[in-house]
Amino acid sequence: MDFRLSEEQEALRESVRDFAREVVAPAIAEHYEQHTFPYEIVRQMGKMGLFGLPFPEEHGGMGGDYFALCLALEELARVDSSVAITLEAAVSLGAMPIYRFGTDEQKVLWLPKLLSGEALAAFGLTEPGTGSDAGGTQTRAVLDGDEWVINGSKAFITNSGTDITTLVTVTAVTGTKPDGSKELSTIIVPSGTPGFTVAPGYSKVGWTASDTHELIFDDCRVPAANLLGERGRGFAQFLRILDEGRIAIAALAVGLAQGCVDESIKYAKERQAFGQPIGNYQAIQFKIADMELKAHTARLAYYDAAARMMAGEPFKRQAAIAKLHASTIAVDNAREATQIHGGYGFMNEYPVARFWRDSKILEIGEGTSEVQRMVIARDLGV
Ligand SMILES: Cc1cc2nc3c(=O)[nH]c(=O)nc-3n(C[C@H](O)[C@H](O)[C@H](O)COP(=O)(O)OP(=O)(O)OC[C@H]3O[C@@H](n4cnc5c(N)ncnc54)[C@H](O)[C@@H]3O)c2cc1C
């Protein structure tokens, strides 16, 4: 058992770390404040090959693996989570369903631009009336000749309304199964299709430089060939995508938690109180030690889940554990880092204020903490 990174993995981590510090850090506060999408940062991430990390070269990818994506997400989130979630959603929710389930034609048509970062894809599962209970999907798609006609809406969809968004994969009810349950399928809807409206961006507490919209489908027609994979496989498809995505979100959460440690150490050395740096006080030292402990153990949890997934072993429980643990400790670390910064921690100019605002969603997106517990308990046979 060897938890050390290979030379190649270490090199990737360092290059993303440098990029995060040199390119993301100086620019992101303004995007965060203005709620603008960081197109130039995304363009440079594309040039670095980050959007193609876990995909084979034959589709325009970098020939890496899912763990490489996780390393990149951790390093980005150590500096900023809006940028990290843009990459996470683009790869694991956007391009991955097409890579995993798409036909050869769909892959040739969509993957090259998605893997180069020139275009983004979104994943539309959640609806205004149903999130955790994704089986409660109301959006319907009816086959009319050689076209699907889609009606319904999707809520909180990441990367769905940028200037470079090229498609959204939408889960929809396409019929009724013999046992009376809903038949769910996934359909590719290209941006700009008549009847597909992207609502104005949400006003969010955090991730304010990431792109999130409600999507409305009103007699939206797409070719029958836009079905992703087999009809009726929508439920199984999104479960697979979410299981994997949880490992990526765990990596992102570990990055945020580690960023809190970085900023707290820096501040504890600088800030003076009662005649000495606050880092001299054991109360502060212990907070930082506990934060490091949490980031470290959460990192091991996602390494374990990623290793199992890449080995082709069952990983559902481990992915849920990693996501649940990493998101919980990210919130803990953000709270403590803010506390260490005192009043300045409440000022938006300090990165820890951003970390604090960005941490909470990690306990909600891609399956709430309650849902992770349900997944773990079910897997244990409870
Ligand atoms: C910024 C942002 C970006 C997002 N991006 C995307 C995206 O790109 N694509 C996408 O499809 N979705 C996206 N989502 C949606 C996200 O995945 C959902 O918000 C999440 O899954 C929770 O669903 P919900 O909001 O409907 O909450 P609900 O399911 O209504 O849950 C409300 C509360 O009830 C609890 N609960 C529900 N059922 C149970 C139960 N059986 N037992 C115990 N407790 C329960 C939940 O844990 C939660 O605390 C995004 C959300 C946000 C905020």
The ligand as a Tripos MOL2 file, in Angstrom:
@<TRIPOS>MOLECULE
LIG
   53    58     1     0     0
SMALL
NO_CHARGES

@<TRIPOS>ATOM
      1 C1        -24.9980   25.8190   -6.8160 C.3       1 LIG1
      2 C2        -25.6460   24.5300   -7.1830 C.ar      1 LIG1
      3 C3        -25.2450   23.8370   -8.3160 C.ar      1 LIG1
      4 C4        -25.8990   22.6510   -8.6750 C.ar      1 LIG1
      5 N1        -25.5650   22.0380   -9.8670 N.ar      1 LIG1
      6 C5        -26.3470   21.0140  -10.3290 C.ar      1 LIG1
      7 C6        -26.1460   20.4690  -11.6330 C.ar      1 LIG1
      8 O1        -25.2330   20.8700  -12.3720 O.2       1 LIG1
      9 N2        -27.0020   19.4960  -12.0590 N.ar      1 LIG1
     10 C7        -28.0230   19.0170  -11.2970 C.ar      1 LIG1
     11 O2        -28.7660   18.1570  -11.7540 O.2       1 LIG1
     12 N3        -28.2270   19.5110  -10.0290 N.ar      1 LIG1
     13 C8        -27.4240   20.4930   -9.5490 C.ar      1 LIG1
     14 N4        -27.6430   21.0090   -8.2870 N.ar      1 LIG1
     15 C9        -28.7190   20.4650   -7.4720 C.3       1 LIG1
     16 C10       -28.2640   19.6830   -6.2430 C.3       1 LIG1
     17 O3        -27.6810   18.4700   -6.6210 O.3       1 LIG1
     18 C11       -29.5030   19.5240   -5.3370 C.3       1 LIG1
     19 O4        -29.7650   20.7950   -4.7780 O.3       1 LIG1
     20 C12       -29.3080   18.4920   -4.2450 C.3       1 LIG1
     21 O5        -29.2100   17.1950   -4.7930 O.3       1 LIG1
     22 C13       -30.4390   18.5100   -3.2150 C.3       1 LIG1
     23 O6        -31.6750   18.4940   -3.8320 O.3       1 LIG1
     24 P1        -32.7890   19.5840   -3.4010 P.3       1 LIG1
     25 O7        -32.1390   20.9200   -3.4530 O.co2     1 LIG1
     26 O8        -33.9830   19.3590   -4.2460 O.co2     1 LIG1
     27 O9        -33.1030   19.2610   -1.9180 O.3       1 LIG1
     28 P2        -34.2430   18.2150   -1.3910 P.3       1 LIG1
     29 O10       -34.0730   16.9050   -2.0610 O.co2     1 LIG1
     30 O11       -35.5760   18.8670   -1.4690 O.co2     1 LIG1
     31 O12       -33.8320   18.0650    0.1380 O.3       1 LIG1
     32 C14       -34.1770   19.0200    1.1380 C.3       1 LIG1
     33 C15       -33.6710   18.4540    2.4700 C.3       1 LIG1
     34 O13       -34.3580   17.2270    2.7660 O.3       1 LIG1
     35 C16       -33.4110   16.2020    2.9920 C.3       1 LIG1
     36 N5        -33.9550   14.9270    2.5220 N.ar      1 LIG1
     37 C17       -34.5060   14.6440    1.3070 C.ar      1 LIG1
     38 N6        -34.8880   13.3560    1.2810 N.ar      1 LIG1
     39 C18       -34.5780   12.8140    2.4740 C.ar      1 LIG1
     40 C19       -34.7210   11.5150    3.0700 C.ar      1 LIG1
     41 N7        -35.2560   10.4960    2.3720 N.pl3     1 LIG1
     42 N8        -34.2740   11.3300    4.3230 N.ar      1 LIG1
     43 C20       -33.7270   12.3480    5.0140 C.ar      1 LIG1
     44 N9        -33.5650   13.5870    4.5360 N.ar      1 LIG1
     45 C21       -33.9830   13.8180    3.2760 C.ar      1 LIG1
     46 C22       -32.1790   16.6100    2.1910 C.3       1 LIG1
     47 O14       -31.0090   15.9560    2.6480 O.3       1 LIG1
     48 C23       -32.1770   18.1050    2.4580 C.3       1 LIG1
     49 O15       -31.6160   18.3690    3.7090 O.3       1 LIG1
     50 C24       -26.9470   22.1460   -7.8710 C.ar      1 LIG1
     51 C25       -27.3190   22.8320   -6.7120 C.ar      1 LIG1
     52 C26       -26.7140   24.0180   -6.3740 C.ar      1 LIG1
     53 C27       -27.1930   24.7620   -5.1510 C.3       1 LIG1
@<TRIPOS>BOND
     1     1     2 1
     2     2     3 ar
     3     2    52 ar
     4     3     4 ar
     5     4     5 ar
     6     4    50 ar
     7     5     6 ar
     8     6     7 ar
     9     6    13 1
    10     7     8 2
    11     7     9 ar
    12     9    10 ar
    13    10    11 2
    14    10    12 ar
    15    12    13 ar
    16    13    14 ar
    17    14    15 1
    18    14    50 ar
    19    15    16 1
    20    16    17 1
    21    16    18 1
    22    18    19 1
    23    18    20 1
    24    20    21 1
    25    20    22 1
    26    22    23 1
    27    23    24 1
    28    24    25 2
    29    24    26 1
    30    24    27 1
    31    27    28 1
    32    28    29 2
    33    28    30 1
    34    28    31 1
    35    31    32 1
    36    32    33 1
    37    33    34 1
    38    33    48 1
    39    34    35 1
    40    35    36 1
    41    35    46 1
    42    36    37 ar
    43    36    45 ar
    44    37    38 ar
    45    38    39 ar
    46    39    40 ar
    47    39    45 ar
    48    40    41 1
    49    40    42 ar
    50    42    43 ar
    51    43    44 ar
    52    44    45 ar
    53    46    47 1
    54    46    48 1
    55    48    49 1
    56    50    51 ar
    57    51    52 ar
    58    52    53 1
@<TRIPOS>SUBSTRUCTURE
     1 LIG1         1 GROUP 0 **** ****
